[in-house]
Amino acid sequence: MLAGRFSPSRFDPSAAVDDDTLGLLLEAARWAPSAGNSQPWGFFASRPGEPEHERVARHLAPSSGRWARDAGLLVVTSARRHIDDTRLLYSEFAEYDLGQAIAHMTVQAQALGLAARQFRAFDLDGLTGELRPNPGWAIISMIALGQAAEGPSKNRDRRSVADLLSAPWADGPQPLAAPAVGQNRPAVLP
């Protein structure tokens, strides 16, 4: 399933994301692991035709605005970095944990036959001023979700499992042998 995931550059503007689907996406994110069970993530979801959608869409960069406006759902992601308006960390892993929640949402979207594209091509200051996150919270990224209007690009190369084990380390490859999956073959999940 994960090998079939891709980030589309076009969405079908006629494919809506209904309340039940939105609920399933948020439920998947809700169950993501987090440091100390802090759950330092939050989302602002908007759909085309709803008043909140234009509040988000008007801050898209031209590069993302060409395709993101057609997605059935735009989600602004946020992380709780600090305790209220202090500089005390709420969680030093807030952005990592938000990434876990987004990954869960992305996998759920894939299981539902939807595509997800994560991006940061928007006016962060403008969107922050528009949505006014609570003290301690920061907008991090956005996700466009919906029905892809195209298939994956032909160039779907991924780094090998062996490279994942060796690239970060100055002393070379890890002593463990890399498993057979991941050599540009789809992984099979039970």
C-alpha positions in Angstrom: 0.0 0.0 0.0 2.7 2.5 0.9 4.7 1.9 -2.3 1.6 3.1 -4.2 1.5 6.4 -2.3 2.5 9.5 -4.3 2.1 13.3 -4.1 -0.1 14.4 -7.0 0.5 17.6 -8.8 -3.2 17.8 -9.7 -6.4 17.0 -7.8 -9.9 16.4 -9.1 -11.9 19.5 -8.1 -15.2 17.6 -8.3 -14.2 15.0 -5.7 -15.4 16.2 -2.3 -14.1 14.9 1.1 -17.2 14.3 3.2 -17.5 14.6 7.0 -17.1 10.8 7.6 -13.9 10.7 5.6 -12.6 13.8 7.4 -13.4 12.1 10.7 -11.4 9.0 9.7 -8.4 11.1 8.7 -8.4 13.0 12.0 -9.0 9.8 14.0 -5.9 8.2 12.4 -3.9 11.3 13.4 -5.3 11.2 16.9 -3.8 7.7 17.5 -0.3 8.6 16.5 2.4 8.1 19.1 4.0 11.1 20.9 6.7 11.8 23.5 5.1 11.4 26.9 1.7 11.2 25.2 1.8 14.9 24.8 0.0 14.9 21.5 1.3 18.3 20.5 -0.5 18.6 17.1 -3.5 20.4 15.9 -5.2 20.9 12.5 -7.3 23.5 10.8 -9.3 21.7 8.0 -11.2 23.5 5.2 -13.0 22.3 2.1 -13.8 24.2 -1.1 -17.2 26.0 -0.9 -16.9 26.5 2.9 -16.2 30.0 4.3 -13.0 28.8 6.1 -11.5 27.5 2.8 -10.8 31.0 1.3 -9.2 32.1 4.6 -6.5 29.4 4.0 -6.4 29.3 0.1 -5.7 33.1 -0.2 -2.3 32.5 1.5 -1.1 29.8 -0.9 2.0 30.6 -2.9 1.4 30.7 -6.7 3.3 27.4 -7.1 0.9 25.5 -4.7 -2.2 27.5 -5.5 -2.2 26.0 -9.0 -3.1 22.5 -7.6 -3.9 22.8 -3.9 -7.1 24.8 -4.5 -8.6 21.8 -6.3 -8.0 19.4 -3.4 -11.1 18.2 -1.6 -9.5 19.2 1.7 -6.8 21.6 2.8 -5.4 21.0 6.3 -3.1 23.5 8.1 -0.9 21.6 10.6 0.3 23.1 13.8 2.6 22.0 16.7 2.5 23.0 20.3 6.1 24.1 20.9 5.8 26.1 24.1 3.6 26.3 27.2 1.2 29.2 26.5 3.1 32.4 25.8 6.3 31.4 27.6 9.6 30.1 26.1 9.2 26.9 28.2 9.1 23.9 25.9 5.8 22.1 25.9 7.6 19.2 24.1 11.0 19.3 22.5 9.7 16.6 20.1 6.6 18.6 19.0 7.4 18.8 15.3 8.6 15.2 15.2 5.4 14.1 16.8 3.3 16.2 14.4 5.1 14.4 11.6 3.9 11.1 13.1 0.3 12.4 13.2 0.6 13.6 9.6 2.1 10.2 8.5 -0.9 8.4 10.1 -3.3 10.7 8.3 -1.5 10.1 5.0 -1.6 6.4 5.4 -5.3 6.5 6.3 -5.9 8.7 3.2 -4.1 6.1 1.0 -6.2 3.3 2.5 -9.4 5.3 1.6 -8.2 5.8 -2.0 -7.3 9.4 -1.5 -4.0 11.2 -2.2 -2.2 13.5 0.1 0.5 16.1 -0.7 2.3 17.8 2.1 3.8 21.2 1.4 5.1 24.5 2.8 4.5 26.8 -0.2 2.3 29.4 1.5 2.7 32.8 3.3 3.4 31.6 6.8 3.2 35.1 8.4 -0.1 35.9 6.5 -1.7 32.5 7.4 -0.6 32.9 11.0 -2.1 36.3 11.2 -5.3 35.0 9.6 -5.8 31.9 11.8 -4.2 33.4 15.0 -3.0 30.2 16.7 -3.1 30.1 20.4 0.0 31.1 22.4 2.6 28.3 22.3 1.3 26.9 19.0 3.0 27.4 15.6 1.8 26.6 12.0 4.2 24.2 10.4 2.9 23.0 7.1 -0.2 22.2 5.0 -1.6 19.0 3.5 -3.8 18.9 0.4 -6.0 15.8 0.4 -8.4 14.5 -2.2 -8.8 12.4 -5.4 -5.7 12.6 -7.6 -6.4 13.8 -11.1 -3.3 12.0 -12.4 -1.2 8.9 -11.7 2.3 8.9 -10.2 5.2 10.2 -12.2 7.4 7.7 -13.9 10.4 8.6 -11.8 9.5 7.0 -8.5 13.1 6.0 -7.4 13.7 5.8 -3.7 16.9 5.4 -1.8 17.9 1.8 -1.1 17.5 0.2 2.3 21.3 -0.2 2.3 21.7 3.5 1.9 19.3 4.3 4.7 21.5 2.2 7.0 24.8 3.6 5.9 24.5 7.2 4.6 24.3 9.0 8.0 27.3 7.2 9.6 30.9 8.3 9.3 32.1 4.7 10.0 30.3 3.3 7.0 27.5 0.7 6.6 25.8 -0.8 9.6 26.9 -4.5 10.3 23.3 -5.7 9.8 22.4 -7.0 6.3 19.7 -4.9 4.7 16.4 -6.8 4.1 15.4 -7.8 0.6 12.4 -5.4 0.5 13.0 -1.8 -0.4 15.4 -2.4 -3.3 13.0 -0.4 -5.5 10.4 -3.1 -4.9 7.1 -2.4 -3.0 7.1 -3.4 0.6 4.3 -5.7 1.6 2.4 -4.9 4.8 0.5 -7.7 6.6 
